[in-house]
Amino acid sequence: MRQRQILVRRVLIVLFWIAAWQLAAMAIHNSILMASPWDTVLALIRLVPTGEFWRSVASSFGKISLGFGSAFAAGLLLGTAAFCTPLLRELLEPVMALLKSVPVASFVILALIWAGSANLSVLIAFLVVLPIIYVNTLSGIESTDQKLLEMADVFSMTPWRRIRYIYLPALLPWLKGGCRIALGMSWKSGVAAEVIGVPDHSIGEKLYMSKIYLDTAGLLAWTLVIILISALFEWAVLRLLSCPIPRGGSHESGNP
């Protein structure tokens, strides 16, 4: 019953903002400045059946996902290595601070020079996500309960069991929190990079062309597509992180 009430409340909130959008479009009464929800839905209906729509969605999704996945793996490995090696942590500290502070537009311009427009969104998503995952990995491992580690020393627990039962439970909440931020940032920065670089068959290219032709309805339709894909991607990644961790093989049985 409670879940149903939450669902109804969310639907009503969405309907409220759609109504506000419609009222704003009626008040402005200029489809170039503000397209109505109905015009946006019609533009989306025209886009979906076309092969170019799915080609652009697949291209941007693949590249941004690759950038996010690479940054997630690199941030996890570097964060773990930095925790184990203080010197590496000191070496990486200015690099991560630089990645967090430099504007995305500066990265995009440099990336255009280094890598061209074809793989621009991969590199930008990687650079934006990497420091988020790195910092959260380091913070998660550092938050491990020291009393549990002392207990592990007393019972001579194997490295795998320490990771499985002590480090991972401490790390996962930090990773999930970092992913909630990084997933949205990867899509915003990746699509922004495509708008600047205008690679062929990408969502960013379609946004740019909508701006050129003053197609506000098309622009909003592509924006809705970005929001939907980003939300689905976030849901899938967070569900994956919530999966039970395998207990391992036969060495897991018996006393610690």
Salt bridges, closest charged atoms under 4 A:
GLU52 OE2 - HIS201 ND1 2.92
GLU52 OE2 - LYS206 NZ 2.83
GLU142 OE2 - ARG89 NH1 2.41
ASP153 OD1 - ARG162 NH2 2.76
GLU205 OE1 - LYS206 NZ 3.36
GLU252 OE1 - ARG161 NH1 3.43
GLU252 OE2 - HIS251 NE2 3.40
